[in-house]
Amino acid sequence: MAIAPRMPLPNVAPKSLEQFVSDLTIGLSNPGQKELPSKYLYDEIGSALFDVICLLPEYGLSRAGMRLLRRYSGDIVERLPERVMVAELGSGSGQKTRWVLEALARRQRVSYYPIDISRSALYRCEMELSHMELVSIVGFERAYIEGLREVAARRREGEAMLVLFLGSTIGNFDRPAGDQFLRDVRSVLRAGDALLLATDLEKPVSELLAAYDDAAGVTAAFNKNLLARINRELGGDFDLAHFEHVARWDESERRVEMHLRSTTWQCITIREAGYRFCLREGETIWTESSHKYDPQEVTGMGDRTGYRCHGQWLDTEWPLAQSLFFAA
């Protein structure tokens, strides 16, 4: 797999480190709600903790995605063009992807390009999928659109592209930003290329809050690890004992929010950023949003952003949609 060599390396490259510092200082300087981008939750430790979250009884999203792809990958593949290359945005460990790749490999050799900002996720993806016959894997440690452009440049004549976005990560964007992201993906695609998009659907609020604040405290550890990551990589002095994990439901936006709430008045210094800020007791840092949808809303998203829906499959045990769009 054409990613970084197998040796200990700094988790953040200099360019990424500079972006980390910039995003952090902007988000923590907000005069109102302080926030940090959710993508920074997924360092090596965060990615490992998220894999554990996916196994928790309260968090059914990952199992729902697996069920849908296990049942319907053959149907999905039958609707695709004759020759396709596969790019996956946020591949994670690649477990869900196996079903799609196996269905494709029954009819053709498959070039698969996982794209993830987490190097450890790409390693796990390689371990999960590298022994599949007729599937070649080249990973890209990149931001989504940057990586997608690099993959598109490898397209062979007569080959279409299938983009996988399987983890319901579109829900981390607010709705206008989600539309813009889909337009950005569409700008890389050609007419007739495909996008398989997973979206978490609306369900009882009690179930959602339990999924994002599990009894075992794994999601709390995942959230707090963001502060620990800042300490490790940017010389921060966050005291994790002075923060608590909070999950909230915003009814008007139909989203779950994850926050880190300060349990005392405190000031924090981040040495590599040359930055110091203070938090009041009870003040929060907003770290992630997860918007929920209804199935018709998902097809409307595609219509607005340059796609047409050619199939939608729903899980009823944990409401989730897998929608197959073609670039119009």
C-alpha positions in Angstrom: 0.0 0.0 0.0 1.6 3.3 -1.1 1.4 5.2 2.2 4.0 6.1 4.8 6.7 3.5 5.6 6.3 1.2 8.6 8.3 3.1 11.2 7.6 5.5 14.0 6.9 8.9 12.6 5.5 12.2 13.9 1.7 12.0 13.7 1.4 15.4 12.2 3.5 16.6 9.2 4.8 20.2 9.4 2.1 21.5 7.0 -0.6 19.7 9.0 0.9 21.0 12.3 0.7 24.6 11.0 -3.0 24.0 10.0 -3.7 22.4 13.4 -2.3 25.5 15.2 -4.3 27.8 12.9 -7.6 26.0 13.4 -7.1 25.8 17.1 -6.3 29.4 17.7 -9.3 30.5 15.5 -11.7 28.2 17.2 -10.6 28.9 20.8 -10.6 32.7 20.1 -14.3 32.8 19.4 -15.9 35.4 21.7 -19.0 33.2 22.0 -18.9 29.4 21.7 -15.4 28.1 21.6 -14.9 25.1 19.2 -12.4 22.8 17.6 -12.8 20.9 14.3 -13.9 17.3 14.8 -11.3 16.0 12.3 -8.7 16.4 15.1 -10.4 13.8 17.2 -8.9 11.2 15.0 -5.2 10.8 15.8 -3.9 7.3 16.5 -5.4 7.1 19.9 -8.7 8.7 18.9 -9.1 6.4 15.9 -8.5 3.4 18.2 -11.1 4.6 20.6 -13.6 5.2 17.8 -13.2 1.6 16.7 -14.2 0.6 20.3 -17.2 3.0 20.1 -18.4 1.2 17.0 -18.6 -2.0 19.1 -20.7 -0.5 21.9 -24.3 -1.6 22.3 -25.5 2.0 22.4 -23.8 2.9 19.1 -25.7 1.1 16.3 -24.6 3.2 13.4 -21.6 1.2 12.3 -23.4 -2.1 12.6 -26.3 -0.7 10.5 -23.9 0.3 7.8 -22.4 -3.2 7.8 -25.8 -4.8 7.6 -26.8 -2.7 4.6 -23.6 -3.3 2.7 -23.6 -7.0 3.4 -27.1 -7.3 2.1 -27.1 -4.9 -0.8 -23.6 -4.5 -2.2 -24.5 -6.8 -5.1 -27.5 -4.7 -6.0 -25.4 -1.5 -5.6 -22.6 -2.9 -7.9 -25.1 -4.0 -10.5 -26.1 -0.3 -11.0 -22.6 0.9 -11.6 -20.8 1.5 -14.9 -18.9 -1.5 -16.3 -15.4 -0.3 -15.2 -14.9 1.6 -12.0 -12.1 2.7 -9.7 -13.0 3.2 -6.0 -12.1 6.1 -3.8 -13.2 6.2 -0.2 -13.4 9.4 1.9 -12.5 8.6 5.5 -11.9 5.0 5.1 -11.3 4.2 8.7 -10.5 0.5 9.2 -12.2 -0.5 5.9 -14.4 -3.1 7.5 -17.6 -1.9 5.8 -15.8 -1.4 2.5 -15.0 -5.1 2.2 -18.5 -5.9 1.0 -18.5 -3.4 -1.9 -15.0 -4.4 -3.0 -15.8 -8.1 -2.9 -18.9 -7.5 -5.0 -16.9 -5.5 -7.5 -14.0 -8.0 -7.6 -16.4 -10.7 -8.8 -16.6 -8.9 -12.1 -13.3 -6.9 -12.5 -9.9 -6.1 -11.0 -10.4 -3.2 -8.5 -8.2 -0.2 -7.8 -9.1 1.0 -4.3 -7.9 4.3 -2.9 -8.7 5.0 0.7 -8.3 8.6 1.8 -8.0 9.5 5.4 -6.2 12.1 7.5 -5.4 9.4 10.1 -2.3 7.4 9.3 -3.2 4.7 11.8 -6.6 4.3 10.1 -4.9 3.7 6.7 -2.6 1.1 8.3 -5.7 -0.7 9.8 -7.4 -0.4 6.4 -4.4 -2.1 4.7 -4.4 -4.9 7.3 -8.1 -5.4 6.9 -8.2 -5.5 3.1 -4.7 -6.2 1.7 -5.3 -9.9 1.3 -8.3 -9.5 -1.0 -7.7 -11.0 -4.4 -8.1 -8.8 -7.5 -8.0 -5.6 -5.3 -5.0 -3.3 -5.3 -4.8 -0.6 -2.6 -3.1 2.8 -2.7 -3.8 5.0 0.3 -3.6 8.7 0.6 -3.0 10.5 3.9 -4.8 13.6 2.8 -7.8 15.8 3.4 -10.9 14.5 1.5 -11.0 16.8 -1.5 -7.2 17.0 -1.9 -7.0 13.3 -1.9 -9.9 12.8 -4.2 -8.2 15.1 -6.8 -5.1 13.0 -6.6 -7.1 9.8 -7.1 -9.0 11.3 -10.1 -5.7 12.1 -11.7 -5.0 8.3 -11.8 -8.2 7.6 -13.8 -7.7 5.4 -16.9 -9.4 6.0 -20.1 -13.0 4.6 -20.1 -13.0 4.2 -16.3 -15.7 5.7 -14.1 -15.2 6.5 -10.4 -17.1 5.3 -7.4 -16.7 7.5 -4.3 -17.6 5.9 -1.0 -18.6 8.1 2.0 -19.8 5.4 4.3 -19.5 6.5 7.9 -22.3 9.2 7.9 -19.5 11.7 8.3 -21.6 14.1 6.1 -23.5 14.7 9.4 -20.5 16.4 10.9 -21.1 19.4 8.6 -24.0 21.7 9.2 -26.5 21.5 6.4 -25.3 24.3 4.2 -21.7 23.2 4.6 -22.8 19.6 3.8 -24.3 20.8 0.6 -21.1 22.6 -0.3 -19.0 19.6 0.5 -21.1 17.5 -1.9 -20.7 20.2 -4.6 -16.9 20.1 -3.9 -16.9 16.3 -4.5 -19.0 16.8 -7.6 -16.5 19.3 -9.0 -13.9 16.4 -9.1 -16.3 13.9 -10.7 -17.4 13.5 -14.3 -21.0 12.9 -15.4 -21.8 9.3 -14.7 -19.5 8.8 -11.8 -21.1 7.5 -8.6 -21.2 8.5 -4.9 -22.4 6.0 -2.3 -23.4 8.2 0.7 -24.3 7.0 4.2 -26.6 9.2 6.3 -27.7 8.6 9.9 -31.5 9.1 10.2 -33.6 10.6 12.9 -34.5 8.4 15.8 -35.6 8.8 19.5 -33.5 11.5 21.3 -32.8 9.1 24.2 -31.2 6.6 21.8 -29.1 9.3 20.2 -27.8 10.8 23.5 -26.9 7.3 24.8 -25.0 6.6 21.6 -22.9 9.8 22.1 -22.5 9.4 25.9 -22.2 5.7 26.5 -22.3 4.1 30.0 -18.7 2.8 29.7 -17.3 6.2 29.1 -15.5 5.4 25.9 -17.0 8.4 24.0 -16.0 10.6 26.9 -12.4 9.3 26.6 -12.5 9.8 22.8 -13.6 13.4 23.3 -11.1 14.2 26.0 -8.3 12.7 23.9 -8.5 15.8 21.7 -7.2 17.9 24.7 -4.6 15.2 25.3 -3.5 15.4 21.7 -3.1 19.2 21.9 -0.9 18.6 25.0 1.2 16.0 23.2 1.6 17.7 19.8 1.3 21.4 20.6 2.7 21.7 24.1 -0.7 22.4 25.8 -1.3 22.2 29.5 -4.9 21.1 29.6 -5.8 19.3 32.8 -8.2 16.6 31.6 -9.5 16.2 35.2 -11.0 19.7 34.9 -13.2 18.8 31.9 -16.3 16.6 31.5 -17.8 15.2 28.3 -21.3 16.4 27.4 -23.7 15.3 24.7 -26.6 17.6 23.7 -29.5 17.4 21.3 -30.3 20.6 19.4 -33.9 20.2 18.3 -34.0 23.1 15.8 -30.9 21.8 14.0 -31.7 18.1 14.5 -28.2 17.3 15.6 -26.2 15.8 18.5 -23.4 18.0 19.8 -20.4 16.9 21.7 -18.8 19.4 24.1 -16.0 19.5 26.7 -17.2 21.5 29.7 -14.8 23.2 32.1 -15.6 22.2 35.7 -13.7 25.2 37.0 -12.4 28.6 36.1 -9.0 27.9 34.4 -6.4 29.3 31.9 -4.6 27.1 29.4 -1.4 27.8 27.6 -0.5 26.1 24.2 3.2 26.6 23.8 3.6 25.7 20.1 0.8 28.2 19.2 2.1 30.9 21.5 -1.5 31.1 22.7 -3.2 31.4 26.1 -6.9 31.5 26.9 -9.2 31.1 29.8 -12.5 29.3 30.4 -15.2 30.1 32.9 -16.7 27.3 35.0 -19.4 25.7 32.9 -18.1 27.1 29.6 -17.7 24.5 26.8 -15.5 23.7 23.8 -17.7 22.3 21.0 -15.9 19.4 19.4 -18.4 17.6 17.1 -21.8 17.8 15.5 -23.8 14.9 14.1 -26.8 16.0 12.1 -29.7 13.5 11.5 -31.8 13.3 8.4 -34.9 11.8 6.9 -34.6 9.7 3.6 -36.4 12.3 1.4 -34.1 15.0 2.7 -31.1 13.0 1.6 -32.3 12.7 -2.0 -33.0 16.4 -2.0 -29.4 17.0 -1.0 -28.3 15.2 -4.0 -30.7 17.0 -6.3 -29.4 20.4 -5.1 -25.7 19.5 -5.4 -25.4 18.0 -8.9 -26.5 14.4 -8.5 -29.4 12.1 -9.2 -30.4 9.3 -6.8 -30.3 5.8 -8.4 -31.1 3.8 -5.3 -31.6 4.1 -1.5 -31.4 1.3 1.0 -32.6 1.7 4.6 -31.8 -0.1 7.8 -34.8 -0.3 10.2 -33.0 -1.7 13.3 -30.9 1.5 13.6 -32.3 3.9 11.0 -29.6 4.6 8.5 -29.6 5.2 4.7 -27.1 4.2 2.0 -27.9 6.3 -1.1 -26.4 5.7 -4.5 -26.0 9.0 -6.5 -24.8 9.5 -10.0 -23.1 12.8 -11.0 -25.6 14.5 -13.3 
